[in-house]
Amino acid sequence: MRIALLTGSFLPVSGGREWKVHFLASEYLKRGHEVVVFASQPPPNFKRVPLQVQPRYELIRGPAPRLGMGRLGIMHWMMSKRILREHCRRPINVMHSHHFGYPTAWGVAVRKQAGIPLVATPSGEDVMTIPELGYGDRLKPRFERLCRTNARHIDVIGSSSRGIQKFIETLNPVGRITDIPNGVDWESFQACRTRSLRNRLQLEDNALLILSVGRNHYVKNFVDGLRAFAESAKQHPGIYYAIVGRNVTALKETAARLRISDRVFLIEQVPMDDMPAIMHSADIFFNPSMIEGFAQVNAQALAAGLPCVITDAPGNVDAADFGGALVVQNRDVPGMSRALVQLVSNPMERFRLADQARQAGRHYAWEAVADRYLRVFETLVRLQPRQH
């Protein structure tokens, strides 16, 4: 098959969606398929960094996004034309869009003209909402209309979590919904325990280190995470908390207000290649998020064999399906603290959950995720595409 992946944001921009597209494209190549990725240029003001990977798939860039191009439909028109032009040069068998907004709209336009089957996978914020917090792209009426229009012209929608599926269903899609989680580069997280992060933080081996990973966004709820850690630290003076991600240093004031600055380390975003060593430097993984599409950092922690404490928030709780995690109520700071203390004070419980985590992590290996998508693609290609 020749598979086209459609994404608005891509490398060298770093994030869950970008790495998902990269790893899926790489897995499809390993199985002998042709892959072409269609992506926008990074914004003009984006600080360019060298690619951390050497992609072997074909990458076709669209125009750099500029103010008004989306609203006027210029970007949509130009990207769909590029996909059609490439299809005329060498036929594309199936398209897979990542993000339910404009990348899916490109695919819908091409599907209408060329009949190429379209699979769409939402990212999270594109379909999920928390109205009371103003979270979610669909709170914008124009984007909501776009999503509803897209939902009428997609063959299959990939849902990475039960939380996402519930929101997809509110769009009344015509195509079927299939449950396929996000993945993890499982092999790279099978390293032995390291002192990588501990050396950086100058921590002794007997110090117990709790780790969170993610950008500092209010839905990640690191403020409550810090509060929960502060309560736990009162009972256990030998524990420390590291948060790694973009703009996390903005949490310094919160840590100071809670009087835990000497126990908390805020580390700005690190290269993806460093994450396995960072995970293997920690003792407990903690994700206090209020909502996720599917948190890839949870899958990474499981693959690294880290016992986890996660909330029951939509898209977050799914990581506990195969064991390896304690689940606490979303936004329940005392509950988060009790779960952390439970693992801190009980080494045998940590070891038990760590064993479960290693086994659970296998379910999220990219090769397993890619195989599930390929089965969907092969079924669509065998069937006569619906014409509209």
Residue pairs with C-beta under 8 A, 6 or more apart in sequence:
1 33
1 34
1 93
1 94
1 377
1 378
1 381
2 33
2 34
2 35
2 36
2 90
2 91
2 92
2 93
3 25
3 28
3 33
3 34
3 35
3 36
3 92
3 93
3 94
3 95
3 96
3 377
4 35
4 36
4 37
4 38
4 83
4 86
4 87
4 92
4 94
4 95
4 96
4 116
5 21
5 24
5 25
5 35
5 36
5 37
5 38
5 95
5 96
5 97
5 98
6 37
6 38
6 39
6 79
6 83
6 95
6 96
6 97
6 98
6 103
6 104
6 106
6 107
7 17
7 18
7 21
7 37
7 38
7 39
7 97
7 98
7 99
7 103
8 39
8 40
8 65
8 99
8 101
8 102
8 103
9 15
9 17
9 18
9 39
9 40
9 99
10 18
10 21
10 22
10 37
10 39
10 40
10 59
11 18
11 22
11 51
11 52
11 53
11 55
12 42
12 48
12 49
12 50
12 51
12 52
13 42
13 46
14 52
14 269
14 271
14 272
16 123
16 182
16 293
16 296
17 98
17 99
17 123
19 272
19 296
20 98
20 182
20 183
20 296
21 37
21 39
21 98
22 53
22 55
23 183
23 185
23 366
23 370
24 96
24 183
24 366
24 369
24 370
24 373
25 35
25 37
25 55
25 57
26 55
26 56
26 57
26 366
27 366
27 367
27 369
27 370
28 35
28 57
28 370
28 374
29 35
29 56
29 57
30 367
31 370
31 374
33 374
34 58
34 90
35 57
35 58
36 57
36 58
36 59
36 60
36 86
36 92
37 55
37 57
37 58
37 59
37 60
38 60
38 62
38 79
38 82
38 83
38 86
38 103
38 106
39 59
39 60
39 61
39 62
40 61
40 62
40 63
40 64
40 65
40 75
40 79
41 61
41 62
41 63
41 64
41 65
42 48
42 64
43 64
43 65
44 64
44 66
52 271
52 272
52 273
60 82
60 86
62 75
62 78
62 79
62 82
63 69
63 75
63 78
65 75
68 74
69 75
70 76
70 102
71 142
75 102
76 102
76 105
76 106
76 109
79 102
79 103
79 106
80 105
80 106
80 109
80 110
83 92
83 95
83 106
83 107
83 110
84 110
84 113
84 114
86 92
87 110
87 114
87 116
92 114
92 116
93 116
93 117
93 377
93 381
94 116
94 117
94 118
94 119
94 377
94 380
94 381
95 107
95 110
95 111
95 116
95 117
95 118
95 119
96 118
96 119
96 120
96 121
96 373
96 377
97 103
97 104
97 106
97 107
97 118
97 119
97 120
97 121
98 121
98 123
99 122
99 123
99 126
100 120
100 122
100 123
100 126
100 127
100 147
100 150
101 126
101 137
101 143
101 146
101 147
101 150
102 146
104 118
104 120
104 150
104 154
105 146
105 149
105 150
107 116
107 118
107 120
107 154
108 118
108 149
108 150
108 153
108 154
110 116
110 118
111 117
111 118
111 153
111 385
111 388
112 153
112 388
115 385
115 386
115 387
116 385
117 155
117 156
117 377
117 380
117 381
117 383
117 385
118 153
118 154
118 155
119 154
119 155
119 156
119 157
119 158
119 373
119 376
119 377
119 380
120 150
120 154
120 156
120 157
120 158
121 157
121 158
121 159
121 160
121 180
122 128
122 157
122 158
122 159
122 160
122 164
122 167
122 168
122 293
123 293
124 164
124 291
124 292
124 293
124 294
124 315
125 135
125 136
125 137
125 293
126 137
126 138
126 143
126 147
127 136
127 137
127 138
127 147
127 164
127 167
127 168
127 171
128 135
128 136
128 163
128 164
128 167
128 291
128 293
128 314
128 315
129 135
129 136
129 138
129 139
129 167
130 136
130 219
130 290
130 291
131 139
133 218
133 219
133 290
135 218
135 219
135 291
137 143
138 144
138 147
147 171
148 171
148 172
151 157
151 168
151 171
151 172
151 173
151 174
151 175
152 173
152 174
153 174
153 388
154 173
154 174
154 175
155 175
155 176
155 380
155 385
155 386
156 175
156 176
156 177
156 178
156 376
156 380
157 168
157 173
157 175
157 176
157 177
157 178
158 178
158 180
158 373
158 376
159 165
159 168
159 177
159 178
159 179
159 180
160 180
160 181
160 182
160 293
160 294
160 315
161 181
161 292
161 293
161 294
161 314
161 315
161 318
162 179
162 314
162 315
162 318
163 291
163 292
163 293
163 313
163 314
163 315
163 316
163 317
163 318
164 293
164 294
164 314
164 315
165 177
165 179
166 314
168 177
169 177
178 372
178 376
180 369
180 372
180 373
180 376
181 294
181 299
181 318
181 363
181 364
181 369
182 293
182 294
182 296
182 299
182 364
182 369
183 296
183 299
183 364
183 365
183 366
183 368
183 369
183 370
184 296
184 299
184 300
184 302
184 303
184 361
184 364
184 365
184 366
185 366
186 303
186 361
186 362
186 364
186 365
186 366
186 367
187 365
188 276
189 275
189 276
189 279
189 280
189 300
189 303
189 304
189 361
190 303
191 276
191 277
191 280
192 280
193 280
193 281
194 277
194 280
194 281
195 205
195 281
196 274
196 277
196 278
196 280
196 281
197 203
197 209
197 211
197 242
197 277
197 278
197 281
197 282
198 204
198 205
198 207
198 209
198 281
200 267
201 209
201 240
201 242
201 265
203 209
203 240
206 238
207 238
207 239
207 240
208 236
208 238
208 239
208 240
208 283
208 284
208 344
209 239
209 240
209 241
209 242
209 281
209 282
209 283
209 284
210 229
210 239
210 240
210 241
210 242
210 282
210 283
210 284
210 285
210 286
210 340
210 344
211 241
211 242
211 243
211 244
211 278
211 279
211 281
211 282
211 284
211 285
211 286
211 301
211 306
212 222
212 225
212 241
212 242
212 243
212 244
212 245
212 285
212 286
212 287
212 288
213 243
213 244
213 245
213 275
213 278
213 285
213 297
213 300
213 301
214 220
214 222
214 243
214 245
214 287
214 289
214 295
214 297
215 245
215 246
215 247
215 248
215 269
216 222
216 243
216 245
216 246
216 247
216 248
216 250
216 251
218 290
219 289
219 290
219 291
220 245
220 288
220 289
220 290
221 288
221 289
221 290
221 311
221 331
222 243
222 248
222 251
222 288
223 251
223 254
224 288
224 331
224 333
224 336
225 241
225 243
225 286
225 288
225 336
226 241
226 251
226 254
226 255
226 258
226 260
226 264
227 258
227 333
228 286
228 288
228 333
228 334
228 336
228 337
228 340
229 239
229 241
229 260
229 263
229 264
229 286
229 337
229 340
230 258
230 259
230 260
231 333
231 334
231 337
232 239
232 337
232 340
232 341
232 344
233 239
233 241
233 260
233 263
235 341
235 345
236 341
236 344
236 345
239 263
239 344
240 263
240 264
240 265
241 260
241 263
241 264
241 265
241 286
242 264
242 265
242 266
242 267
242 282
243 251
243 264
243 265
243 266
243 267
244 267
244 268
244 269
244 270
244 278
245 267
245 268
245 269
246 268
246 269
247 268
248 266
248 267
248 268
249 266
249 268
251 264
251 266
252 261
252 266
255 261
255 264
255 266
270 278
275 300
276 300
276 304
279 285
279 300
279 301
279 304
279 306
280 304
282 306
283 306
283 307
283 350
284 306
284 307
284 308
284 309
284 340
284 343
284 344
284 350
285 297
285 298
285 301
285 306
285 307
285 308
285 309
286 308
286 309
286 310
286 336
286 340
287 295
287 297
287 298
287 301
287 308
287 309
287 310
287 311
287 316
287 319
288 311
288 336
289 295
289 310
289 311
289 313
289 315
289 316
290 311
290 313
290 330
290 331
291 313
291 314
291 315
291 316
292 298
292 313
292 314
292 315
292 316
293 315
294 315
294 318
295 310
295 315
295 316
295 319
298 308
298 310
298 316
298 319
298 325
299 319
299 361
299 364
301 308
301 357
302 308
302 319
302 322
302 324
302 325
302 357
302 358
302 360
302 361
302 364
303 357
303 358
303 361
303 362
303 364
303 365
304 357
304 361
305 354
305 355
305 357
305 358
305 361
306 354
306 357
307 324
307 325
307 326
307 343
307 349
307 350
307 353
307 354
307 357
308 319
308 320
308 324
308 325
308 326
308 353
308 357
309 325
309 326
309 328
309 336
309 339
309 340
309 343
310 316
310 317
310 319
310 320
310 325
310 326
310 327
310 328
311 317
311 327
311 328
311 329
311 330
311 331
311 332
311 336
312 327
312 328
312 329
312 330
313 330
316 330
317 327
319 325
319 360
320 326
320 327
321 360
321 363
322 356
322 359
322 360
322 363
323 353
323 356
323 357
323 359
323 360
324 353
324 354
324 356
324 357
324 358
324 359
324 360
324 361
325 353
325 357
326 339
326 342
326 343
326 353
328 335
328 336
328 338
328 339
329 335
342 349
343 349
343 350
343 353
362 368
